[in-house]
Amino acid sequence: MMKPLLYLLLLSCLFYACRNEIKNEVDQSRVGKIKSVLILGNSIVQHGPRPEIGWNHNWGMAASAMDSDFVHRLISAIRHADATVKVRFTNIAGFETHYTSFDLAQLDSLKDPDLLIMRIGENVNGEMVRDSNFIYYYDSLINYLDPQHHAVRLIVDGFLQNPSVNKLVCQYAVDHKFPFISITDLSEDSTNTAKGKFSNLGVALHPSDKGMRLIEERIWIYISNYF
């Protein structure tokens, strides 16, 4: 049996190899035609108040203000480029933890975006993703929301280290020739997290304002080509 450390090192090497295959080409036929954006994520996208863990707000967890989380920073940048674009976002942490039984119909109102940004991964059980065929359900979710294959589909990995999941979503992007943005390295710098700002470790591991800004900047570098 492979030792855990060796396994993680192997996954890390495979992940870097996967990232090197990414081209992130812009679909010129879609430039200037993006009028609706959908961002799917977890608590980094949006989390309601939970006073028992020291979180009292309703935006991307650990950001100091609503306009400091990466979603609202993206919304600001998009609207500055084109005020007519509609941006929607939602927390689908329930999919991450129960993807084999998640009811996709609850997302019906979010169907058919022009740009779909998938930014999940932290809450997926990395030890189960292969046996439970996680990527099949990941793909099913995307195709359910974009049944006509009309959208620009942008894949973003997890902020936190979850090597087996991040490798799978990276390889998924490569296999389908979808643009891919990696942000997982940002969490290696503690100043990009909210450590020291919250007593609850779960909250503190989320991106700080700086981390949120860097996430937004990496995504914006690519999607700005469409506006």
N, C-alpha and C positions, 0 to 999 in steps of 0.2 A: 504493500500500500504506500502511495506517495505521501511523504511528510507534508503537513499543512504549509510550512514555509516554502518548500519547493513548489508546491502547487500554486501558491499565490504569486511566486516569482514567475512561474510559467505563464499564468494568466496575464500578468503585467506585461511580459514580453509580447504575448499574442495581441494584447490590447494596443500596444504601441505600433505593432506591425499593421493592425487593422486601421489605425488612424492614418498611417502613411499611405493607405490606398485611397483615401478620400480625396475627391477632386473639387467638390462643392461648386459645380458649374451652375450658372444662372440660366434658367429657362427664358430665353429672350422673348418667346411668344406670350409670356405672362407679365412682362414688364409694363407697368402702368395700368394693369388690369386687376390688381388686388384690391378688393373693396370690402372684404370681410376676413377677419383673422380670428382663429381659435387657439387659445393656449391651454393645454391640459397639463396639470401638475399635481402637486400635493401641498403640504403645509408651506412650502417655500413660495408657492403661488398665492395661497390664501388660507388663513386659519382663523376661525372665530374665537371669541374670548374663552379662556380656560383659567380663571383666577387661581385654581388650586395648583397650577404649575407656574404661576407668575406671568401668564400671558393674558392681557386685558384688551386686546385690539382685534380688528377684523381685516387684516391684510397679510401680506407675506410675513411669516413668522420671523421674529427677531429684528426686522427693520424698525427703525425708530419712528417712522411716519409712513402713511400710505404712499406718498409720492416718492418714497425712498426704496420701496421694494422693486424688484426687477420688472414685474409686470407693469406697474404704473409708470415706470421709467420708459418702458417700451411704448406704452400707450401715448405718452407725451411725445416721443420721437416720431411715432407714426403719424399722429395728428398734426405735428408741425410740418411733416412732409405732405400729408394729404388729409385734410380735415374731414373728408367724406367717408373715410374708412371706419367701419364698425369693428371694434375689438371685443371679443368675449373671452372669458377665462373661467375655469372651475377646478376645484380640488377633487381629484379622482383617486385619493388614497385608498378608497374602498376597492378599487380595481387592483391596486398593487398587492393588497393583502388577500383578496379573494377573487383573483382573476378567472379561476375555473368556474365560478358560479355567479359572477357579476352580471347583473341585468343591464344589458346595453341599451334597452329601450328607455331607460331613465335619462339618456342623453339625446333623445330624439330632437329636442328643440335646438341642438347645437350642430345638426347635420349641415353638410355642404358648404364648408368654409372655402374661401379662395386660398388661404394659407393656413396650414395646420402645423402647430408647434407642439411636439411631444416632448415633455420634460419631466419624466418620472424615473423611478428606479430605487430610491433610498429605502422604501418600505417593502421591497420585494425580498423574499427569503432567498438569499443567494445559494443556499445549499440545496434548494428544491427546484431551481429553474429548469434544469434539464429533464429531470424525471417527470415534472409536471407540464413540460412543453410550454413554458412561459411565452416564448416568442410566437407561437401559434396564436395565442390569445391576444398578444400585443398587436400582431398583424390584423387579427379579426376586428379589434377595436378601431384601428385606423380605417379599414375598409368599410366598416359599418358607418362611420361618420362621413366618409368620402366615397360613397358607392360608385360614383361615376368616374372615379380617378381623375377628378378635375383639379384638385388642390395641389399647390406646392406643398410638399410634405417635408418638414424639417425635423430631424431627429436630434435630440439633445440628451446627453447621458446625465447621470446623477452627480450632484455636488459632492456628496459623501462617497468615500471609498466603498464600493460594492463590486469587486472585480469581475465576478462571473456574470453579473447582470450587465455591467457597463460593456463588457466584451461582446455579449450577445446583441445588444442594441447597436453597437458599432458595426458588427458583422452584418446585421440586418440592413443597415443603411448601405453598406458596400454591395450586398447582394442585390438590392433593389435600386441601386444607383440614386439614392436619396442623399441630399446634403446632410452633413453631420457636424455638430458642434460639441466639442468636449469641454466640460467645465470641472471635471473631477479633481484636476490638479490644483484648483483654487483652494480647496479645503486643506491642502498641505501647509498653507500659511495661516497661522492662527489668527492673524489680524483680519482675515477674510471671514472669520466666524465671530459669533457673539460671545465667545468665552470671556468670562469676567463681567459680563453685563447682566447675566441671569443666573440665579442659583440653581435652577433646574438644568441638568446637563442636556436633556433632550432639546430644550429651547436654545441653549447656548451653542449647540453644534450647528445651528442654522446660520445662514450667511448674515454677516454684519451689513451695515449700509455700504461699506466698501466692497464686500463680497457681492452684494446685490448689483452694485454698479458695474462690476467686472463681468457678471453674468449677462447683464443687459448689453454691455458693449460688445461682447463676443457674438451674441445673437444678432445685434443690429448691424454689425459689419457685413453679415451676409444678407439679411432681409432688406436692408436699405436699398439694395440694387433694384428692388421691385417697385419702389415708390418715387 
